[in-house]
C-alpha cells in the first residue's frame, strides 16, 4: 500500500470534513532526509471539527497520534495545515 493511502486512511480517525495529502518529496530530491523512496516529505491540509477547539500543539499531537509510529517513522518531513 502506498504511504499516501496509509496516511489518508489513518487520518479518517479524525473524521475530516476535508483532507488533502500532498507528496512533496520531489521538491526535496537530493536534500538531507531524502531517502530516495519518493515518499519522505508530506503536506497534510485538513479540516476536522474535533480539532477546532484544540490548541495548535494539541492539534498536531492529535494528527501525529492518528498517524501512529509506523507512518511517522517513515516520514522525514511533515507539514500540517489545519483549516
N, C-alpha and C positions, 0 to 999 in steps of 0.2 A: 504494500500500500504506500502511495506517495505521502511524503510528510505533510503536504498541503491538506490532503484529505484527512489525515490524522488530527491536524490542528483544528480543522473545521468541525469534525466530529466531537473532539474533546470540548470545544467551546459551546456546544449545544447545551451543556450542563447549566450555562448561564442564561438560557432562553433568550438569545439575542433577537431584537427586532430588526436589526441589520448587522451584517457581518461581511467584511471583505478581507481576505487573506492574500497578501501580495508577496511573492517571492522576489526579493531584491538582490539575490545573490550575484546575478550577472553584473550588477553595478559595482561589486566589490571583488571581482575576479583578480587574483594576484595579490590582494591585500592580506594583511595579517588576519588570521581567522578563517580564510578561505581554504576549506579542506578539499576542494576540487569536486565535491559531490553535487554542486549546483543547488544545495538546499541548506545554506549556512546563515543567510541573512533574510529576516522576515519582517513584514509590517502587518499589524492587525488593526483594522478600523472597525470598531464595534459600538453598538448601542444596545444596552440591555437595562430594563427598568430596575433590576435588582442591584445594579452598580450605581444608580443615580444618587443614593443617599450616603454613599461611602466617600471617605477622603481619597485623595489621589493615590496615596500609598496603599490603602486598603483595596482599591480597585485593581491596582497592579498585582497585589498579592492574590486576589481572587482569580485573576486571569492565569497567573503562574500556577496556582493550585489546580485549576481546572485542566491545564495542560499536563501537569504531572511531571515527575522527574525524568521519565523516559523521553518525552518530547523535549523538555528544556535541556536535557543533556546532549541533544543532537543539534542544538541551535547555538550559533556563535553570537548573533546579534538579533534582538527582538525590539522593534519599535512598536509602541502601543498608542493608538489614538482612540479616545473614548468620546463618543458624541452624545 
